[in-house]
Amino acid sequence: MADTDSVKEAKNFYHDIPQKNEAFFLKGLNSYDFGMKNRMSKIFNPKSGHTVMLAIDHGYFQGPTTGLERIDINILPIIPYTDTLMLTRGILRSVIPPTYSNGIVMRASGGPSILKELSNEQIAVDIEDAIRMNVAAMAVQVFIGGEYESQSIHNLTRLVDAGIRYGIPTLAVTAVGKELNKDARYLRLACRICAELGATYVKTYYCTEGFETVTSSCPVPIVMAGGKKLPEKDALIMTYNAIDQGAAGVDMGRNIFQSDYPIAMISAVREIVHNGMKPDKALDLYNSLKKA
């Protein structure tokens, strides 16, 4: 025990300086607890307020997707360039090095394969396993307008409740079926519903008209889904437009790991997301890095 006789009396209380109470850097999250904010700071860069997530969870419903046949060979060289990995617990346990210190967003919903009705998902991960694996967030698919819309919404709310109980954010992923249009009206509907029901942040697709209305009407951060593989120039333009129109980052998969030069591509995407690089400069960067 410290010698109390030699302890100096405290003097510097700085009574004339108010205690700082800074707002959290991500919109809509100021009232969350420390654990939630700390985990979100592992997903989003506090300096830029943005994130580059690498989505490699495709195998949970479509098996060994092109570019994901061998995670250890195709993906591990890319992960030093990511802010966050979005993946399944199976891949996290079996392949990802425990020295990876950035955010992990774990896929927590699942059920049918591409051979069945995709919207018929359930919660597929227990909250205790998410805690055990030290994830930064849990992701759940929400099928607004799908056959099992209500079930997927209940999946979201159950995961939100569990996440709040233990301080783990929930990412709501808006899923678009073949019969649904990815226009601003639909995306506004889907994103707003997810946010209203408690999602900490939302992943959705980009639309060429009115995307700024999607981001502005959603009270929590939105990250843009990369979607299908595009030519590198088109993917970089889409990334720039999404960030310019209010997205807080991207969650790209195929446009990175199916690129002929994945490291060059994710490096170019990072420059856009974090530093506002214009698409033509980013394409120049991609072309220079792929020759290195």
C-alpha positions as CSV (number, residue, x, y, z in Angstrom):
1,M,0.0,0.0,0.0
2,A,1.2,3.5,-0.8
3,D,2.7,5.6,2.0
4,T,-0.1,8.1,2.5
5,D,2.1,10.3,4.6
6,S,4.2,11.2,1.6
7,V,1.4,11.8,-0.9
8,K,1.4,15.4,-2.2
9,E,-1.9,17.2,-1.9
10,A,-3.6,17.6,-5.3
11,K,-3.6,21.1,-6.5
12,N,-4.1,21.3,-10.3
13,F,-7.8,20.9,-10.7
14,Y,-8.0,23.3,-13.6
15,H,-11.3,24.7,-12.4
16,D,-11.2,27.4,-15.1
17,I,-11.1,24.9,-18.0
18,P,-14.3,23.1,-18.8
19,Q,-14.0,19.3,-19.3
20,K,-14.1,18.4,-23.0
21,N,-17.1,16.5,-24.3
22,E,-16.4,15.9,-27.9
23,A,-19.0,14.5,-30.3
24,F,-18.3,11.1,-31.8
25,F,-17.0,11.3,-35.3
26,L,-19.7,9.1,-37.0
27,K,-23.2,10.5,-37.4
28,G,-26.1,9.2,-35.3
29,L,-23.9,7.3,-32.9
30,N,-23.2,9.9,-30.2
31,S,-25.5,8.3,-27.6
32,Y,-23.9,4.9,-27.8
33,D,-21.8,3.4,-25.0
34,F,-18.0,3.4,-25.0
35,G,-17.7,-0.2,-26.2
36,M,-19.9,0.5,-29.3
37,K,-17.9,3.6,-30.2
38,N,-14.6,1.9,-29.6
39,R,-15.5,-1.0,-31.9
40,M,-16.8,1.4,-34.6
41,S,-13.5,3.2,-34.4
42,K,-11.9,-0.1,-35.4
43,I,-14.0,-0.2,-38.6
44,F,-14.0,3.5,-39.5
45,N,-10.8,5.6,-39.6
46,P,-11.3,8.4,-37.0
47,K,-9.2,10.8,-39.1
48,S,-11.1,10.5,-42.4
49,G,-14.4,9.2,-40.9
50,H,-14.4,6.6,-43.6
51,T,-13.7,2.9,-44.1
52,V,-12.5,0.4,-46.8
53,M,-14.1,-2.9,-45.9
54,L,-13.1,-6.0,-47.8
55,A,-16.1,-8.3,-48.2
56,I,-15.0,-12.0,-48.5
57,D,-18.2,-13.6,-47.0
58,H,-19.7,-14.7,-50.3
59,G,-19.0,-18.4,-49.7
60,Y,-21.7,-18.6,-47.0
61,F,-24.3,-18.9,-49.7
62,Q,-22.5,-19.5,-53.0
63,G,-19.5,-21.6,-52.1
64,P,-16.0,-21.0,-53.4
65,T,-16.6,-17.9,-55.4
66,T,-14.1,-16.9,-58.1
67,G,-11.2,-15.2,-56.4
68,L,-12.1,-16.8,-53.1
69,E,-11.1,-20.4,-53.9
70,R,-8.2,-20.2,-51.5
71,I,-8.4,-17.4,-48.9
72,D,-4.9,-18.1,-47.7
73,I,-3.5,-17.5,-51.2
74,N,-5.9,-15.0,-52.8
75,I,-6.9,-12.8,-49.8
76,L,-4.2,-12.8,-47.1
77,P,-1.8,-10.7,-49.2
78,I,-4.5,-8.0,-49.5
79,I,-5.6,-7.7,-45.8
80,P,-2.8,-5.3,-44.8
81,Y,-4.5,-2.7,-47.0
82,T,-7.9,-3.1,-45.4
83,D,-9.6,-1.2,-42.6
84,T,-12.0,-4.0,-42.0
85,L,-12.6,-7.6,-43.1
86,M,-16.2,-8.8,-43.6
87,L,-16.3,-12.6,-43.4
88,T,-17.7,-15.7,-41.8
89,R,-16.6,-17.2,-38.5
90,G,-15.5,-20.3,-40.4
91,I,-13.0,-18.4,-42.4
92,L,-12.0,-16.2,-39.4
93,R,-11.1,-19.3,-37.4
94,S,-9.5,-21.4,-40.1
95,V,-7.5,-18.9,-42.1
96,I,-7.2,-15.3,-40.8
97,P,-4.1,-14.7,-38.7
98,P,-4.9,-13.6,-35.1
99,T,-2.4,-10.8,-35.5
100,Y,-4.8,-9.0,-37.8
101,S,-5.6,-6.0,-35.6
102,N,-8.2,-4.1,-37.6
103,G,-11.9,-4.5,-37.4
104,I,-13.7,-7.8,-38.0
105,V,-17.3,-7.7,-39.2
106,M,-18.7,-11.2,-38.9
107,R,-21.5,-12.5,-41.0
108,A,-24.2,-13.5,-38.5
109,S,-27.1,-14.5,-40.7
110,G,-27.4,-17.5,-43.1
111,G,-29.5,-20.4,-44.3
112,P,-30.3,-21.1,-47.9
113,S,-27.8,-21.4,-50.7
114,I,-28.1,-19.9,-54.2
115,L,-30.1,-23.0,-55.1
116,K,-33.0,-21.8,-52.8
117,E,-34.9,-18.7,-51.8
118,L,-32.2,-16.5,-50.4
119,S,-34.4,-14.3,-48.2
120,N,-35.2,-17.3,-46.0
121,E,-32.3,-16.6,-43.6
122,Q,-32.0,-17.0,-39.8
123,I,-29.6,-15.8,-37.2
124,A,-26.7,-18.2,-37.7
125,V,-24.2,-17.0,-35.0
126,D,-24.6,-16.9,-31.2
127,I,-23.7,-13.6,-29.6
128,E,-21.4,-15.5,-27.3
129,D,-19.3,-16.7,-30.2
130,A,-19.1,-13.1,-31.6
131,I,-17.8,-12.0,-28.2
132,R,-15.4,-15.0,-28.1
133,M,-14.0,-14.0,-31.5
134,N,-13.6,-10.3,-30.5
135,V,-15.5,-9.0,-33.5
136,A,-16.0,-5.3,-34.1
137,A,-19.5,-5.8,-35.6
138,M,-22.0,-8.4,-36.7
139,A,-23.7,-8.3,-40.1
140,V,-27.2,-9.4,-41.0
141,Q,-28.9,-9.5,-44.3
142,V,-32.3,-7.6,-44.6
143,F,-34.6,-8.4,-47.5
144,I,-36.9,-5.5,-47.8
145,G,-39.6,-6.5,-50.3
146,G,-38.4,-10.1,-50.3
147,E,-40.5,-13.2,-49.7
148,Y,-39.2,-13.5,-46.1
149,E,-39.0,-9.8,-45.4
150,S,-40.5,-9.9,-41.9
151,Q,-38.3,-12.8,-40.9
152,S,-35.2,-11.0,-42.0
153,I,-36.3,-7.8,-40.1
154,H,-36.8,-9.9,-37.0
155,N,-33.3,-11.3,-37.5
156,L,-32.0,-7.7,-37.5
157,T,-33.9,-6.7,-34.3
158,R,-32.8,-9.8,-32.4
159,L,-29.2,-9.1,-33.4
160,V,-29.5,-5.4,-32.5
161,D,-30.8,-6.3,-29.1
162,A,-28.0,-8.8,-28.4
163,G,-25.4,-6.4,-29.7
164,I,-26.6,-3.5,-27.5
165,R,-26.5,-5.9,-24.5
166,Y,-22.8,-6.6,-25.1
167,G,-21.6,-3.5,-26.9
168,I,-21.3,-4.9,-30.4
169,P,-22.5,-2.9,-33.4
170,T,-24.9,-4.4,-36.0
171,L,-24.4,-3.9,-39.7
172,A,-27.6,-4.2,-41.7
173,V,-27.0,-5.3,-45.3
174,T,-29.8,-4.4,-47.7
175,A,-30.3,-7.2,-50.1
176,V,-31.9,-6.7,-53.5
177,G,-33.6,-9.6,-55.3
178,K,-33.8,-10.0,-59.0
179,E,-37.3,-8.6,-59.0
180,L,-36.4,-5.4,-57.1
181,N,-34.9,-2.3,-58.6
182,K,-31.8,-0.7,-57.0
183,D,-33.2,2.8,-57.4
184,A,-33.0,5.7,-54.9
185,R,-36.7,5.2,-53.8
186,Y,-36.1,1.6,-52.9
187,L,-32.7,2.2,-51.3
188,R,-34.1,5.0,-49.2
189,L,-36.9,2.7,-48.0
190,A,-34.6,-0.2,-47.1
191,C,-31.9,1.9,-45.4
192,R,-34.3,4.0,-43.4
193,I,-36.1,0.9,-42.1
194,C,-32.8,-0.7,-41.0
195,A,-31.7,2.5,-39.2
196,E,-35.1,3.0,-37.6
197,L,-35.0,-0.6,-36.2
198,G,-31.6,0.0,-34.6
199,A,-28.9,-0.9,-37.1
200,T,-25.6,0.8,-36.1
201,Y,-24.7,1.3,-39.7
202,V,-26.0,0.1,-43.1
203,K,-24.6,-1.4,-46.2
204,T,-26.4,-0.7,-49.5
205,Y,-25.9,-0.4,-53.2
206,Y,-25.0,2.7,-55.2
207,C,-27.5,4.2,-57.6
208,T,-26.6,6.7,-60.3
209,E,-29.5,9.0,-59.6
210,G,-30.4,10.3,-56.2
211,F,-27.9,8.4,-54.1
212,E,-27.3,11.6,-52.0
213,T,-31.0,11.3,-50.9
214,V,-30.3,7.8,-49.7
215,T,-27.3,8.8,-47.5
216,S,-28.9,12.0,-46.3
217,S,-32.2,10.3,-45.2
218,C,-30.4,7.6,-43.3
219,P,-29.5,8.8,-39.8
220,V,-26.6,6.4,-39.4
221,P,-23.5,5.8,-41.6
222,I,-23.9,4.1,-45.0
223,V,-21.2,2.0,-46.7
224,M,-21.5,1.3,-50.4
225,A,-21.6,-2.3,-51.5
226,G,-19.3,-3.0,-54.5
227,G,-21.7,-5.3,-56.2
228,K,-20.7,-7.2,-59.4
229,K,-17.3,-6.9,-61.0
230,L,-16.9,-3.8,-63.0
231,P,-13.9,-2.5,-65.1
232,E,-11.5,-0.9,-62.8
233,K,-12.2,2.6,-64.1
234,D,-15.9,2.2,-63.6
235,A,-15.5,0.8,-60.1
236,L,-13.2,3.8,-59.1
237,I,-15.7,6.3,-60.5
238,M,-18.5,4.6,-58.6
239,T,-16.4,4.7,-55.4
240,Y,-15.7,8.4,-55.8
241,N,-19.3,9.3,-56.5
242,A,-20.6,7.3,-53.5
243,I,-18.2,9.0,-51.1
244,D,-18.8,12.4,-52.7
245,Q,-22.6,11.8,-52.2
246,G,-22.4,11.0,-48.6
247,A,-21.3,7.4,-48.1
248,A,-19.0,6.8,-45.1
249,G,-17.0,4.1,-47.0
250,V,-17.2,1.1,-49.2
251,D,-17.5,-2.7,-48.6
252,M,-16.0,-4.1,-51.8
253,G,-15.4,-7.7,-52.7
254,R,-15.4,-8.8,-56.3
255,N,-14.2,-5.4,-57.5
256,I,-11.0,-6.0,-55.5
257,F,-10.3,-9.7,-55.3
258,Q,-11.5,-10.4,-58.8
259,S,-9.2,-7.6,-60.2
260,D,-6.1,-8.8,-62.0
261,Y,-4.2,-6.7,-59.6
262,P,-6.0,-6.7,-56.3
263,I,-3.4,-4.8,-54.2
264,A,-3.2,-2.0,-56.8
265,M,-7.0,-1.8,-56.9
266,I,-7.5,-1.6,-53.2
267,S,-4.7,0.9,-52.9
268,A,-6.5,3.1,-55.5
269,V,-9.8,2.7,-53.7
270,R,-8.2,3.7,-50.4
271,E,-6.9,6.9,-51.9
272,I,-10.4,7.9,-53.0
273,V,-12.1,6.9,-49.7
274,H,-9.6,8.4,-47.3
275,N,-8.0,11.2,-49.2
276,G,-10.6,12.3,-51.8
277,M,-8.4,11.4,-54.8
278,K,-10.3,11.9,-58.1
279,P,-11.1,8.8,-60.2
280,D,-8.6,9.6,-63.0
281,K,-5.8,10.0,-60.6
282,A,-6.8,6.9,-58.8
283,L,-6.8,5.0,-62.1
284,D,-3.3,6.3,-62.8
285,L,-2.2,5.1,-59.4
286,Y,-3.7,1.7,-60.2
287,N,-1.9,1.4,-63.5
288,S,1.4,2.5,-62.0
289,L,1.1,0.0,-59.0
290,K,0.2,-2.9,-61.2
291,K,3.5,-2.5,-63.1
292,A,5.5,-2.5,-59.8
